Amino acid sequence: MSECTHVAELPRPEPAPSAPTCPECLELGSHPVHLRICLGCGHVGCCDSSPHRHATAHHKETGHPVMRSFEPGETWRWCFVDGSIV
């Protein structure tokens, strides 16, 4: 995995999760399929396999480029801007 230019700009340490699950899904009464955490601010959102794709919506609303899986045992990261695993 290569480092995109956005990884160097991320806060260190990583921000704390804003919630234990996707708050937008909870509000809608929907069930998230997999969770993602924004590495810019800690927002927790559901993945693109979930009905509402809140992690991607968060990126589109804020421009925060990098998220990682918020699933136990997973550490991969995704850059929305570069469209790649980082």
Backbone torsions as a table, in degrees:
resi	resn	phi	psi	omega
1	MET	NA	129.5	179.3
2	SER	-96.5	156.0	179.7
3	GLU	-91.3	124.0	174.2
4	CYS	-79.5	168.0	-179.3
5	THR	-65.9	-22.4	-177.9
6	HIS	-73.8	-26.7	-179.4
7	VAL	-63.3	-40.8	-179.4
8	ALA	-62.7	-23.5	-177.7
9	GLU	-89.4	-3.7	-177.1
10	LEU	-71.5	148.1	176.6
11	PRO	-65.7	145.2	175.5
12	ARG	-125.5	130.5	-5.0
13	PRO	-68.2	169.8	178.0
14	GLU	-56.3	141.1	179.6
15	PRO	-64.2	150.2	177.1
16	ALA	-69.4	146.6	177.2
17	PRO	-60.6	138.6	-179.9
18	SER	-75.5	-20.2	-176.5
19	ALA	-162.8	162.4	177.7
20	PRO	-79.4	-12.9	179.6
21	THR	-150.6	-177.2	-178.9
22	CYS	-75.5	110.3	-177.5
23	PRO	-65.8	-31.7	178.5
24	GLU	-66.1	-39.6	176.4
25	CYS	-64.5	-42.8	178.3
26	LEU	-58.2	-44.7	-179.6
27	GLU	-61.7	-36.1	-179.1
28	LEU	-85.2	-10.6	-175.5
29	GLY	76.4	22.4	-179.4
30	SER	-99.4	163.3	-180.0
31	HIS	-112.9	119.3	178.2
32	PRO	-71.0	143.0	179.2
33	VAL	-80.3	-54.0	177.1
34	HIS	-138.9	148.2	-177.4
35	LEU	-102.9	148.4	176.9
36	ARG	-129.6	150.6	176.2
37	ILE	-120.4	132.6	176.5
38	CYS	-73.1	126.0	-179.5
39	LEU	-84.7	1.3	173.6
40	GLY	-89.4	-37.3	-173.9
41	CYS	-137.9	-9.8	179.4
42	GLY	92.0	2.7	178.9
43	HIS	-60.8	133.5	177.2
44	VAL	-101.5	128.0	-179.9
45	GLY	-140.7	165.3	-179.6
46	CYS	-85.0	156.5	-176.1
47	CYS	-78.8	178.1	-179.1
48	ASP	-72.7	-10.0	173.0
49	SER	-83.6	-10.9	176.0
50	SER	-81.9	155.3	-175.9
51	PRO	-58.4	-31.8	-171.6
52	HIS	-109.5	-8.2	173.6
53	ARG	49.9	51.9	-174.7
54	HIS	-69.0	-28.6	177.0
55	ALA	-64.8	-45.2	177.2
56	THR	-65.2	-39.8	177.5
57	ALA	-61.1	-39.5	178.2
58	HIS	-61.8	-44.3	177.5
59	HIS	-59.5	-46.1	-178.4
60	LYS	-63.8	-34.3	-179.6
61	GLU	-77.2	-35.4	-172.5
62	THR	-107.0	-25.4	-173.7
63	GLY	81.3	2.1	177.7
64	HIS	-63.5	122.3	-167.9
65	PRO	-82.9	-30.5	-169.1
66	VAL	-120.1	135.9	173.4
67	MET	-130.5	165.4	172.2
68	ARG	-133.0	163.9	176.4
69	SER	-62.9	141.1	176.5
70	PHE	-110.4	21.6	178.1
71	GLU	-91.6	142.7	179.8
72	PRO	-55.3	132.9	177.0
73	GLY	82.0	-3.1	179.7
74	GLU	-108.6	135.1	-178.6
75	THR	-127.8	3.7	-177.4
76	TRP	-65.8	151.8	-179.8
77	ARG	-123.2	154.3	-179.7
78	TRP	-131.3	133.1	172.7
79	CYS	-100.0	116.2	178.9
80	PHE	-66.1	-36.1	-177.0
81	VAL	-68.2	-47.9	-178.8
82	ASP	-83.0	-16.7	-178.9
83	GLY	65.9	40.8	-176.8
84	SER	-149.9	159.8	172.5
85	ILE	-73.4	136.9	-179.4
86	VAL	-126.2	NA	NA
